[in-house]
Amino acid sequence: TKGITVNGPSVCPNEVNSVYASGSRMKIYPNPSTGAFVIKLSASTNERATVTISNTLGQRVLQTTVSCNKEELIDLNVPTGVYFINAATASGKWSEMIVIK
């Protein structure tokens, strides 16, 4: 079984918490963003991941494929708000939130 790590509260009240499987990680920056941001999925293999971004109503706003262990630029043209980023490979799943200003 894999553990789950939640990055706890910090001195920055606008920080978005991350949830990821042990031994792997999804990095998103900048967060908050104006629409363009970098995503990097760290994994033990260089596999492809399907990334799905949804709004708070559960509507998919983007689905794309990225390479693990490589920084990929995502450019969202969406209204301001909170969006959920889900990524999945054959070996794991990641979840993250991003704030678009």
mmCIF file of the C-alpha atoms, coordinates in Angstrom:
data_MODEL
# 
_entry.id   MODEL 
# 
loop_
_atom_site.group_PDB 
_atom_site.id 
_atom_site.type_symbol 
_atom_site.label_atom_id 
_atom_site.label_alt_id 
_atom_site.label_comp_id 
_atom_site.label_asym_id 
_atom_site.label_entity_id 
_atom_site.label_seq_id 
_atom_site.pdbx_PDB_ins_code 
_atom_site.Cartn_x 
_atom_site.Cartn_y 
_atom_site.Cartn_z 
_atom_site.occupancy 
_atom_site.B_iso_or_equiv 
_atom_site.pdbx_formal_charge 
_atom_site.auth_seq_id 
_atom_site.auth_comp_id 
_atom_site.auth_asym_id 
_atom_site.auth_atom_id 
_atom_site.pdbx_PDB_model_num 
ATOM 1   C CA . THR A 1 1   ? 0.000   0.000  0.000   1.00 0.00 ? 1   THR A CA 1 
ATOM 2   C CA . LYS A 1 2   ? 1.072   3.574  -0.564  1.00 0.00 ? 2   LYS A CA 1 
ATOM 3   C CA . GLY A 1 3   ? 0.833   6.287  2.024   1.00 0.00 ? 3   GLY A CA 1 
ATOM 4   C CA . ILE A 1 4   ? -0.653  9.707  1.510   1.00 0.00 ? 4   ILE A CA 1 
ATOM 5   C CA . THR A 1 5   ? 1.081   12.890 2.542   1.00 0.00 ? 5   THR A CA 1 
ATOM 6   C CA . VAL A 1 6   ? -0.776  16.161 3.047   1.00 0.00 ? 6   VAL A CA 1 
ATOM 7   C CA . ASN A 1 7   ? 1.316   19.293 3.166   1.00 0.00 ? 7   ASN A CA 1 
ATOM 8   C CA . GLY A 1 8   ? -0.029  21.025 6.233   1.00 0.00 ? 8   GLY A CA 1 
ATOM 9   C CA . PRO A 1 9   ? -0.748  24.682 6.899   1.00 0.00 ? 9   PRO A CA 1 
ATOM 10  C CA . SER A 1 10  ? 2.039   27.183 6.651   1.00 0.00 ? 10  SER A CA 1 
ATOM 11  C CA . VAL A 1 11  ? 2.492   30.855 7.364   1.00 0.00 ? 11  VAL A CA 1 
ATOM 12  C CA . CYS A 1 12  ? 1.048   31.612 3.916   1.00 0.00 ? 12  CYS A CA 1 
ATOM 13  C CA . PRO A 1 13  ? -2.765  31.607 4.272   1.00 0.00 ? 13  PRO A CA 1 
ATOM 14  C CA . ASN A 1 14  ? -3.317  31.286 0.497   1.00 0.00 ? 14  ASN A CA 1 
ATOM 15  C CA . GLU A 1 15  ? -1.258  28.130 0.103   1.00 0.00 ? 15  GLU A CA 1 
ATOM 16  C CA . VAL A 1 16  ? -2.951  25.185 -1.586  1.00 0.00 ? 16  VAL A CA 1 
ATOM 17  C CA . ASN A 1 17  ? -2.380  21.809 0.082   1.00 0.00 ? 17  ASN A CA 1 
ATOM 18  C CA . SER A 1 18  ? -0.976  18.903 -1.926  1.00 0.00 ? 18  SER A CA 1 
ATOM 19  C CA . VAL A 1 19  ? -1.928  15.227 -1.774  1.00 0.00 ? 19  VAL A CA 1 
ATOM 20  C CA . TYR A 1 20  ? 0.310   12.601 -3.351  1.00 0.00 ? 20  TYR A CA 1 
ATOM 21  C CA . ALA A 1 21  ? 1.371   8.985  -3.047  1.00 0.00 ? 21  ALA A CA 1 
ATOM 22  C CA . SER A 1 22  ? 4.555   8.208  -1.118  1.00 0.00 ? 22  SER A CA 1 
ATOM 23  C CA . GLY A 1 23  ? 7.603   8.105  -3.367  1.00 0.00 ? 23  GLY A CA 1 
ATOM 24  C CA . SER A 1 24  ? 5.969   10.293 -5.995  1.00 0.00 ? 24  SER A CA 1 
ATOM 25  C CA . ARG A 1 25  ? 4.908   13.883 -6.270  1.00 0.00 ? 25  ARG A CA 1 
ATOM 26  C CA . MET A 1 26  ? 3.095   16.388 -8.456  1.00 0.00 ? 26  MET A CA 1 
ATOM 27  C CA . LYS A 1 27  ? 4.656   19.840 -8.469  1.00 0.00 ? 27  LYS A CA 1 
ATOM 28  C CA . ILE A 1 28  ? 2.649   22.817 -9.765  1.00 0.00 ? 28  ILE A CA 1 
ATOM 29  C CA . TYR A 1 29  ? 4.021   26.347 -9.975  1.00 0.00 ? 29  TYR A CA 1 
ATOM 30  C CA . PRO A 1 30  ? 3.294   29.176 -9.785  1.00 0.00 ? 30  PRO A CA 1 
ATOM 31  C CA . ASN A 1 31  ? 0.248   28.598 -7.633  1.00 0.00 ? 31  ASN A CA 1 
ATOM 32  C CA . PRO A 1 32  ? -1.777  30.833 -7.654  1.00 0.00 ? 32  PRO A CA 1 
ATOM 33  C CA . SER A 1 33  ? -1.401  31.421 -11.397 1.00 0.00 ? 33  SER A CA 1 
ATOM 34  C CA . THR A 1 34  ? -2.823  33.719 -14.048 1.00 0.00 ? 34  THR A CA 1 
ATOM 35  C CA . GLY A 1 35  ? -3.430  30.672 -16.271 1.00 0.00 ? 35  GLY A CA 1 
ATOM 36  C CA . ALA A 1 36  ? 0.012   29.472 -17.346 1.00 0.00 ? 36  ALA A CA 1 
ATOM 37  C CA . PHE A 1 37  ? 1.800   27.094 -14.992 1.00 0.00 ? 37  PHE A CA 1 
ATOM 38  C CA . VAL A 1 38  ? 4.343   24.281 -14.962 1.00 0.00 ? 38  VAL A CA 1 
ATOM 39  C CA . ILE A 1 39  ? 3.463   20.745 -13.930 1.00 0.00 ? 39  ILE A CA 1 
ATOM 40  C CA . LYS A 1 40  ? 6.038   18.106 -13.049 1.00 0.00 ? 40  LYS A CA 1 
ATOM 41  C CA . LEU A 1 41  ? 5.152   14.573 -12.014 1.00 0.00 ? 41  LEU A CA 1 
ATOM 42  C CA . SER A 1 42  ? 8.009   12.870 -10.221 1.00 0.00 ? 42  SER A CA 1 
ATOM 43  C CA . ALA A 1 43  ? 7.879   9.089  -10.513 1.00 0.00 ? 43  ALA A CA 1 
ATOM 44  C CA . SER A 1 44  ? 10.236  6.128  -10.447 1.00 0.00 ? 44  SER A CA 1 
ATOM 45  C CA . THR A 1 45  ? 9.799   5.579  -14.211 1.00 0.00 ? 45  THR A CA 1 
ATOM 46  C CA . ASN A 1 46  ? 9.599   7.914  -17.196 1.00 0.00 ? 46  ASN A CA 1 
ATOM 47  C CA . GLU A 1 47  ? 6.073   6.972  -18.196 1.00 0.00 ? 47  GLU A CA 1 
ATOM 48  C CA . ARG A 1 48  ? 3.284   9.089  -19.701 1.00 0.00 ? 48  ARG A CA 1 
ATOM 49  C CA . ALA A 1 49  ? 0.499   10.444 -17.519 1.00 0.00 ? 49  ALA A CA 1 
ATOM 50  C CA . THR A 1 50  ? -3.010  11.568 -18.381 1.00 0.00 ? 50  THR A CA 1 
ATOM 51  C CA . VAL A 1 51  ? -3.742  14.926 -16.760 1.00 0.00 ? 51  VAL A CA 1 
ATOM 52  C CA . THR A 1 52  ? -7.338  16.065 -16.307 1.00 0.00 ? 52  THR A CA 1 
ATOM 53  C CA . ILE A 1 53  ? -8.200  19.546 -15.025 1.00 0.00 ? 53  ILE A CA 1 
ATOM 54  C CA . SER A 1 54  ? -11.733 20.202 -13.743 1.00 0.00 ? 54  SER A CA 1 
ATOM 55  C CA . ASN A 1 55  ? -13.552 23.177 -12.277 1.00 0.00 ? 55  ASN A CA 1 
ATOM 56  C CA . THR A 1 56  ? -15.419 23.142 -8.956  1.00 0.00 ? 56  THR A CA 1 
ATOM 57  C CA . LEU A 1 57  ? -18.575 21.917 -10.730 1.00 0.00 ? 57  LEU A CA 1 
ATOM 58  C CA . GLY A 1 58  ? -16.712 18.820 -11.918 1.00 0.00 ? 58  GLY A CA 1 
ATOM 59  C CA . GLN A 1 59  ? -16.657 19.978 -15.540 1.00 0.00 ? 59  GLN A CA 1 
ATOM 60  C CA . ARG A 1 60  ? -13.508 18.956 -17.404 1.00 0.00 ? 60  ARG A CA 1 
ATOM 61  C CA . VAL A 1 61  ? -11.729 22.028 -18.792 1.00 0.00 ? 61  VAL A CA 1 
ATOM 62  C CA . LEU A 1 62  ? -8.622  20.245 -20.126 1.00 0.00 ? 62  LEU A CA 1 
ATOM 63  C CA . GLN A 1 63  ? -7.316  16.744 -20.670 1.00 0.00 ? 63  GLN A CA 1 
ATOM 64  C CA . THR A 1 64  ? -3.773  16.190 -21.908 1.00 0.00 ? 64  THR A CA 1 
ATOM 65  C CA . THR A 1 65  ? -0.857  13.784 -21.691 1.00 0.00 ? 65  THR A CA 1 
ATOM 66  C CA . VAL A 1 66  ? 2.494   14.675 -20.093 1.00 0.00 ? 66  VAL A CA 1 
ATOM 67  C CA . SER A 1 67  ? 5.765   12.882 -19.452 1.00 0.00 ? 67  SER A CA 1 
ATOM 68  C CA . CYS A 1 68  ? 6.736   12.029 -15.884 1.00 0.00 ? 68  CYS A CA 1 
ATOM 69  C CA . ASN A 1 69  ? 10.008  13.495 -14.570 1.00 0.00 ? 69  ASN A CA 1 
ATOM 70  C CA . LYS A 1 70  ? 9.804   16.389 -17.047 1.00 0.00 ? 70  LYS A CA 1 
ATOM 71  C CA . GLU A 1 71  ? 8.501   19.929 -16.587 1.00 0.00 ? 71  GLU A CA 1 
ATOM 72  C CA . GLU A 1 72  ? 5.515   20.590 -18.859 1.00 0.00 ? 72  GLU A CA 1 
ATOM 73  C CA . LEU A 1 73  ? 3.888   24.000 -19.480 1.00 0.00 ? 73  LEU A CA 1 
ATOM 74  C CA . ILE A 1 74  ? 0.096   24.134 -19.205 1.00 0.00 ? 74  ILE A CA 1 
ATOM 75  C CA . ASP A 1 75  ? -1.721  27.268 -20.363 1.00 0.00 ? 75  ASP A CA 1 
ATOM 76  C CA . LEU A 1 76  ? -5.343  27.453 -19.216 1.00 0.00 ? 76  LEU A CA 1 
ATOM 77  C CA . ASN A 1 77  ? -7.691  30.054 -20.629 1.00 0.00 ? 77  ASN A CA 1 
ATOM 78  C CA . VAL A 1 78  ? -10.373 29.776 -17.941 1.00 0.00 ? 78  VAL A CA 1 
ATOM 79  C CA . PRO A 1 79  ? -12.233 32.090 -15.543 1.00 0.00 ? 79  PRO A CA 1 
ATOM 80  C CA . THR A 1 80  ? -10.696 32.822 -12.151 1.00 0.00 ? 80  THR A CA 1 
ATOM 81  C CA . GLY A 1 81  ? -11.301 30.212 -9.487  1.00 0.00 ? 81  GLY A CA 1 
ATOM 82  C CA . VAL A 1 82  ? -10.097 26.928 -8.030  1.00 0.00 ? 82  VAL A CA 1 
ATOM 83  C CA . TYR A 1 83  ? -9.355  24.002 -10.353 1.00 0.00 ? 83  TYR A CA 1 
ATOM 84  C CA . PHE A 1 84  ? -8.596  20.373 -9.578  1.00 0.00 ? 84  PHE A CA 1 
ATOM 85  C CA . ILE A 1 85  ? -5.718  18.646 -11.343 1.00 0.00 ? 85  ILE A CA 1 
ATOM 86  C CA . ASN A 1 86  ? -5.746  14.843 -11.471 1.00 0.00 ? 86  ASN A CA 1 
ATOM 87  C CA . ALA A 1 87  ? -2.973  12.831 -13.084 1.00 0.00 ? 87  ALA A CA 1 
ATOM 88  C CA . ALA A 1 88  ? -2.831  9.090  -13.590 1.00 0.00 ? 88  ALA A CA 1 
ATOM 89  C CA . THR A 1 89  ? -0.309  6.568  -14.894 1.00 0.00 ? 89  THR A CA 1 
ATOM 90  C CA . ALA A 1 90  ? -0.273  2.790  -14.838 1.00 0.00 ? 90  ALA A CA 1 
ATOM 91  C CA . SER A 1 91  ? 1.637   2.987  -11.537 1.00 0.00 ? 91  SER A CA 1 
ATOM 92  C CA . GLY A 1 92  ? -0.042  5.805  -9.622  1.00 0.00 ? 92  GLY A CA 1 
ATOM 93  C CA . LYS A 1 93  ? -2.396  8.752  -9.250  1.00 0.00 ? 93  LYS A CA 1 
ATOM 94  C CA . TRP A 1 94  ? -1.848  12.340 -8.131  1.00 0.00 ? 94  TRP A CA 1 
ATOM 95  C CA . SER A 1 95  ? -4.244  15.117 -7.113  1.00 0.00 ? 95  SER A CA 1 
ATOM 96  C CA . GLU A 1 96  ? -3.600  18.824 -6.723  1.00 0.00 ? 96  GLU A CA 1 
ATOM 97  C CA . MET A 1 97  ? -5.514  22.101 -6.720  1.00 0.00 ? 97  MET A CA 1 
ATOM 98  C CA . ILE A 1 98  ? -4.566  25.319 -8.472  1.00 0.00 ? 98  ILE A CA 1 
ATOM 99  C CA . VAL A 1 99  ? -5.949  28.810 -8.031  1.00 0.00 ? 99  VAL A CA 1 
ATOM 100 C CA . ILE A 1 100 ? -6.356  30.860 -11.206 1.00 0.00 ? 100 ILE A CA 1 
ATOM 101 C CA . LYS A 1 101 ? -6.397  34.615 -10.590 1.00 0.00 ? 101 LYS A CA 1 
# 
